[in-house]
Amino acid sequence: MTNGNPPDLSYLEPDLRTDPRPERRENSAGRWLLFLGVLLLILGGAWYLWTTFYKSAPAPVVDTSPPPAPTAEPLPPLAESDKAIAAGLATAIDNDAFAKMMVNQDFVRRFVITIDNLPRKTYSQRFSPMKPMPGQFGVDRNGDQIRISPKNIERYALAVRTLEAVNTERLVDLYVRYYPLFQEAYKEQGYPNAYFNDRLVESLDVMIATPASPGQLALSQPKVFYEYSDAALEGLPAGQKIMLRMGPENAARVKVKLKEIRNLIAKEGPSKVPAKSP
């Protein structure tokens, strides 16, 4: 007769919660290792295919930094600047006209001396950067009366046409580029504390302010050279007397170009052309 207590399971059947058989544990571990190995192979293959065929290439790196500024060539010494100045002027002035009109020896010094003298009463053709006008100064005589001949206007025709054809921006760029040489030449003239750019602007203003002439102006010849009979005209600065000599039509055309040059120099002034040189 059995009692009412449940049988002892340890004697009837194994406990399924643990498997005491070692061979079963080994088979289970092997299957897990095989599963992990296959999983790693699948993941590795998928990564290879993704990186090789599907992953987009990285965007190229674009360098947005500004290019380096070009290094300006050093200026030649003042005494050796004629070749460089002539090459620069040839880009702004017609080559043939330049060869016919301009003196390409010691140009910077000649230019500085002439600009300095234009507001004065006289200036010397000997130091001019331009060759003398072709032909002779023309006058008409009627007894004791002497007047400037209309034919004299043709003497200045080439110079006026050449000036009108000048590329103003290139000319001013050339002046800006070589300004230290102009300043050096100006100091040589005895102005250690003055500034050539100021004198250039002043001279241009003087030329532009030349009074309009009625045409054939009366002259006198007290010695070798002619003078204006009107004392007020004879007392004008040298630059204005030159403008009067070329005739009213030519003078008006020259003024237009001089204003272009003057305005561009004034526009560039503080930023590119130092009004005050060290």
C-alpha positions, 0 to 999 in steps of 0.5 A: 500500500502506498502512502499519499506522498508523491514519488521521488522524481529523482528515482523515476525520470531525469530532470529535464531542466538540466541534461547531465549527459556530456555528449548532449552539452557538446553537441549544443555548443558546437551548433552555436559555434557553427551558427556564429561562424556562418553569421560572421561570414554573412555579415562580412560578405554583406559589408564587402559588397556594400563598401565595394559596389553600393556605398557612394564615393565621398564628395570631393573636397573643394578648395574655396580659399582665394588664390595667392596674390601675384607678386609684383615685380620690383621697380627698376632703378630710376636711371634704368627705367626707360625701357620699362616705361616705354614698354608700358606706354606702348600698351596705352599709346599707339606704337607709331605715334609714340615713336614719333612724338615721345622722347624715350631717354630719361623719360621720368625725369623729363615728365616730372620737370615738365609737369612742374613747370606747366603752372609756372610762367615758362617751361623749357622744351629742352626737358620736355618728354615730347619731341617738338611739334613738326614744322614751324609756328605759323603766323599771319602778318598784316603790316605791323599786326601779327596773329596766330595762323589757322594753319598752325593748328595742323601742327598739333593735329597728330598730338591731339589725335594721339592723345584722344586715342590714349587708353586712359585707364592703362595710362593711369595704371602705368603712372600708379605702378611707377609712381615711386620713380616719379616721386624720386625724380621730383625729390631730385628737383629740390622738393624733399617734402613735397609730393609729385601727385599733388603737383600733377593734379595741380598742373592738370587743373591749370591746363583744364582751366585755360580760358577759351580763346576767340581764335587768331590771337594777336602776337608781338615779337619784341625779341626772338620769341613771340609773345601775346599782345594781350598782357593778361594772356601773356601773364598766363601759366606756360601750360595755358599759353601752350593750349592757346597756341594750339587753337580753340578746337584743339584745346577743347579736345585736349581738355576733354582727355585731360579731364578723363585723366584727372578724374581717374587719378582723383578716383584712384587717389588715396587707395592707389596713388599716395598723395603723401609719399613716405 
